[in-house]
């Protein structure tokens, strides 16, 4: 845990790639680690202190919502635009593929525009270890 403030706890999380536990990661250079700070809103923030070991979690429904928005929605847009371009408008496969990729780009841009609203639907929980 990094720090606390009124009603919130700031937790530093180190996210490692899948090869983070591989013995050869130093030699191949593909292992990567990113540090992120997660802000967990909690009324018990005063009971935490910097340096405490904590466990941060998220409700299963919030995780499923994130997967649907990030992957299922993008796949649905990709397939819909591809079918509409090729079958509906008679475009070539190459043009349809480019339109589908552009459609996914627009989809992710719209998600980015609504990121503040989406962030409020995902609530973290925190417990001391």
Protein Blocks (a to p, Z undefined) as FASTA:
>chain_A
ZZdcehiacdddddddfklmpmklmmnopaccdddddddddfklmmpcehiacdddddfk
lmmmmmmmmmmmmmmmmmmmmmmmmmmnopafklmmmmmmmmmmmmmmmmmmmmmmmmmm
pccddddZZ
